Amino acid sequence: MDNKINMSQLMSMLSKMDKKDLENGLNQVSQILKSKDANTIIDEIKKEKM
């Protein structure tokens, strides 16, 4: 599966999500960003792409 997605596809997916699911997902992202420093997050993203 290709990880690339354009903005219209992303917006379409978001518009179909339930508001509660979307809020929960954004809260999880927020917690991850608060709990780790930027370099740690970047390193994890790079590992996933390999």
N, C-alpha and C positions, 0 to 999 in steps of 0.2 A: 504494500500500500504506500502510496506517495504521501509524504507529510506536508507537501505544499498545498496551500488552500488560498483562494483569492478572497478578498474582502466581501464580495457579494455572496459567496457561498457561506462565509462565516456569519454574516448578518442574517441570512436565511435560516441557518441552523439555530441561531440565538432567538429569532422571532418565534420559532416553533417550540422552544423550551417552556416549560411551566415556570412561572415567576419564582416559586419557592425553590425549584431545582437550580435556577440561575443564581439566586441569592446565595444558596448553600455553596455552589461552586465558586462564586466570587469570594465568599468568606474563607474558603479553604485556600484559595490563591493568596489572599491577604495574609493569612496566618503563616503560610510558607515563606512569603517575602519578609515578614517581620522576624521570623525565627532564624533566618540564615543570612549571611552576608552575600553580597553580589557575586564575588568570585566563586563561592561554593555553588550557588545556583547555576552560574555559567558553566562550571566544570561538570555538573550533573547533566545539563542539557547536551553538552558536547559528547559525553559518554553514551547517552541514549541514541544519538545520531550515528554512532559508529557501529 
